[in-house]
Amino acid sequence: MNPNTRACHLARLWALLVALLLAAPSALADSLADVIERVRPAIVGVGTSYPPRQPIGDRRPDVLRGTGFVVGDGQLVVTNYHVLPELLDHDNQQRLAVFAGRGKDARGHAAEVVAEDPAHDLAILRIVGGPLPTLALGDDRAVREGDTVAFTGFPIGAVLGLYPVTHRGIVASITPVARAADGARDLTAVQLQRMRNPFDVFQLDAIAYPGNSGSPVYDPASGKVLGVVNSVFVKESRESVLERPSGISYAIPVSWVRELLQRVEP
């Protein structure tokens, strides 16, 4: 081959390689944006509501307690067990509710608890009404430390409303759950059970807030759920978490969600 021709080919190949490298970050960003667009309709708020009352001034406000995501037949919602209210105001017909939609277009769906797992801080709700968009569950056994993940939810939904927010980070560690209480007398029965029967959780390097509880942690390339945001590691008081978040959060592997779903009656 003529030296000049070979040099020309090499120059073209080098230019093509540089173009591909420059385009790679943009392609990745577009891919994540597409995945978020598919994931977002399945993200719901979990809280409580009262039935509409007249006059309008007497209506009670809805309360958003955390995040959930829709799975299965479109009527099942996964969330954290601690997101559920301990008591409901039955005298005034307060009910557990799932809020679907975005912003002012969001609407509430009455819900009931159909399965719960306090030890792994998980609960399954069933909503009343037509099915909602769903997320597929992935394989958490394939998750490795260093893998990139994303999670979408309502970090401070009580302030910002139903506008889902997405964070991205990595799985910093796969570690046994062991969150210490301030003192022995502060240990709950559930915490004692976890200490006796530890299980692995994903430690994430992304910042999560209390409203993120129940958010799906998913593969940013496929949108398949790998875990459920469980809690924020808070060294100081609960009131300081919004002002000085630690940047460390945890997620329950999705295999525990699969196990809990098996308890749900058709």
C-alpha positions in Angstrom: 0.0 0.0 0.0 1.2 3.5 -0.9 2.6 5.2 2.3 0.4 8.2 1.6 -2.7 6.1 1.3 -1.9 4.3 4.5 -1.4 7.6 6.3 -4.7 8.8 5.0 -6.5 5.7 6.3 -4.8 6.0 9.7 -5.8 9.6 9.9 -9.5 8.7 9.1 -9.5 5.9 11.7 -8.0 8.3 14.3 -10.6 10.9 13.6 -13.4 8.3 13.8 -12.1 7.1 17.2 -11.9 10.6 18.6 -15.4 11.3 17.4 -16.7 8.2 19.1 -15.0 9.0 22.4 -16.4 12.5 22.4 -19.9 11.3 21.6 -19.8 8.6 24.4 -20.8 10.8 27.3 -23.7 12.3 25.4 -24.9 8.9 24.3 -24.8 7.7 28.0 -26.7 10.8 29.1 -29.3 10.3 26.5 -29.7 6.7 27.5 -30.2 7.6 31.2 -32.7 10.3 30.2 -34.7 7.7 28.2 -34.7 5.3 31.1 -35.9 7.9 33.6 -38.7 8.8 31.2 -39.8 5.1 31.3 -39.3 4.7 35.0 -41.0 8.0 36.2 -44.6 7.0 35.5 -44.3 4.0 37.9 -43.0 6.2 40.8 -45.7 7.0 43.3 -46.1 8.8 46.6 -47.3 6.9 49.6 -49.2 8.7 52.4 -52.6 9.3 53.8 -55.7 11.3 52.7 -59.2 12.2 53.8 -62.2 12.1 51.5 -63.2 15.4 50.0 -65.5 17.5 52.1 -67.7 20.5 51.7 -67.2 23.3 52.1 -63.8 23.3 50.5 -62.3 25.2 53.5 -63.0 22.1 55.7 -61.0 19.7 53.6 -58.1 18.0 55.3 -54.7 18.0 53.6 -53.1 14.9 52.0 -49.9 13.8 53.7 -47.0 12.4 51.7 -44.9 10.1 53.9 -42.5 8.5 51.3 -42.1 7.0 47.9 -43.2 3.7 46.3 -43.1 2.1 42.9 -45.6 0.0 41.0 -45.0 -3.7 40.1 -46.8 -6.8 38.9 -50.3 -6.3 37.6 -50.1 -2.5 38.0 -52.0 -2.5 41.2 -49.3 -3.5 43.6 -47.0 -0.9 45.2 -43.7 -1.6 46.9 -42.6 0.8 49.7 -40.8 0.8 53.1 -42.6 -0.6 56.1 -41.7 2.5 58.1 -43.4 4.7 55.6 -46.8 3.3 56.6 -48.7 5.3 59.3 -48.9 3.6 62.7 -52.5 4.8 63.2 -55.3 6.1 60.9 -58.0 8.6 61.9 -60.9 6.1 61.2 -63.5 8.4 62.8 -62.9 10.9 60.0 -62.4 8.3 57.3 -58.6 8.9 56.9 -57.2 6.2 54.6 -53.9 4.9 53.3 -53.3 6.4 49.8 -51.0 6.2 46.8 -50.5 9.3 44.8 -49.8 8.8 41.1 -49.1 11.4 38.4 -47.0 14.5 38.4 -47.6 17.9 40.1 -51.1 19.2 39.8 -52.1 16.2 37.7 -51.5 13.8 40.5 -54.4 11.9 41.9 -54.9 9.7 44.9 -55.8 6.0 45.0 -57.1 4.3 48.1 -54.7 1.5 49.1 -54.5 -1.3 51.6 -51.5 -3.3 53.0 -51.5 -6.8 51.5 -48.1 -8.0 52.8 -45.5 -6.6 55.1 -41.9 -7.5 56.2 -40.8 -5.3 59.2 -37.5 -7.1 59.5 -36.5 -6.0 56.0 -38.5 -2.7 56.2 -40.7 -3.6 53.2 -44.4 -3.5 52.5 -46.7 -4.3 49.6 -49.9 -2.2 49.0 -52.7 -2.9 46.6 -54.5 0.2 45.1 -58.1 0.6 44.1 -58.7 1.5 40.5 -57.2 0.8 37.1 -53.6 -0.4 36.7 -50.6 2.0 36.7 -47.3 1.7 34.7 -45.0 -0.8 36.3 -41.3 -1.5 36.8 -39.5 -4.8 36.2 -37.5 -6.4 38.9 -33.8 -7.2 38.2 -31.3 -9.6 39.7 -29.6 -8.2 42.8 -27.2 -11.2 42.8 -25.4 -9.7 39.9 -24.8 -6.3 41.6 -21.1 -5.6 42.4 -19.4 -2.9 44.4 -18.6 -0.1 42.0 -21.7 -0.6 39.8 -23.5 2.6 38.8 -27.1 2.8 40.0 -29.9 5.4 40.0 -32.9 6.0 42.2 -36.0 8.1 41.7 -38.4 9.4 44.3 -39.7 12.3 46.3 -36.8 13.4 48.6 -38.7 16.3 50.2 -42.1 15.7 48.6 -43.9 17.5 51.5 -42.2 20.7 50.3 -41.7 20.2 46.6 -44.8 18.2 45.9 -45.1 15.3 43.5 -42.2 16.0 41.2 -39.9 13.0 41.1 -36.2 13.6 41.5 -33.5 11.2 40.2 -30.1 10.7 41.8 -27.2 8.7 40.5 -24.3 7.1 42.3 -22.4 3.8 42.8 -22.8 0.8 45.0 -20.0 1.8 47.5 -20.3 -1.4 49.5 -22.3 -4.5 50.0 -22.4 -4.9 53.8 -24.5 -6.5 56.6 -27.1 -4.2 57.9 -26.0 -2.9 61.3 -27.3 0.4 62.2 -26.6 1.1 65.9 -29.0 2.9 68.1 -28.0 5.7 70.5 -28.1 3.3 73.4 -29.2 -0.1 74.4 -32.6 1.1 75.7 -33.3 2.7 72.2 -33.1 -0.7 70.4 -36.4 -1.8 69.0 -37.6 -5.4 68.5 -37.0 -5.1 64.8 -33.5 -3.8 65.3 -32.7 -6.7 67.7 -34.1 -9.2 65.1 -31.8 -7.6 62.4 -28.8 -7.9 64.7 -29.6 -11.6 65.3 -30.3 -12.3 61.6 -28.2 -9.9 59.7 -28.6 -9.6 55.9 -26.6 -7.7 53.3 -27.7 -4.3 52.0 -26.3 -2.0 49.3 -24.5 1.1 50.7 -24.8 3.9 48.1 -22.7 7.0 47.8 -25.6 9.1 46.6 -27.5 11.5 48.9 -31.0 10.4 49.9 -33.5 12.2 52.1 -36.3 10.9 54.3 -38.9 11.3 51.5 -36.8 8.9 49.3 -37.7 6.0 51.6 -39.3 3.4 49.3 -37.6 4.7 46.1 -36.5 2.1 43.6 -32.8 1.7 43.0 -32.3 0.6 39.4 -29.9 -0.2 36.7 -29.5 3.1 34.8 -29.1 1.2 31.5 -32.2 -1.0 31.7 -34.4 0.5 34.4 -34.7 -2.9 36.2 -35.1 -2.5 40.0 -32.2 -3.8 42.0 -33.1 -2.6 45.5 -35.3 -0.3 47.6 -33.9 2.8 49.4 -34.2 2.1 53.1 -32.8 5.0 55.1 -30.2 7.7 55.3 -27.2 7.2 57.6 -27.8 10.1 60.0 -25.1 10.8 62.6 -26.9 13.8 64.1 -30.5 14.6 64.8 -33.4 13.9 62.3 -33.9 17.6 62.0 -30.4 18.1 60.6 -30.7 15.6 57.7 -32.1 18.2 55.3 -29.5 20.7 56.2 -26.4 18.5 56.5 -27.1 15.1 54.7 -24.3 12.6 55.2 -24.2 11.4 51.5 -24.5 7.8 52.6 -27.7 5.8 52.1 -28.8 2.2 52.0 -30.9 0.0 49.8 -32.6 -3.4 50.5 -31.8 -5.9 47.8 -34.8 -6.6 45.5 -34.7 -10.3 46.3 -36.5 -9.6 49.5 -39.2 -7.8 47.5 -39.6 -10.9 45.3 -40.0 -13.1 48.4 -42.6 -10.7 49.9 -44.6 -10.6 46.6 -45.0 -14.4 46.9 -47.1 -13.9 50.0 -49.6 -11.6 48.1 -52.8 -13.4 47.3 -54.0 -13.0 43.7 
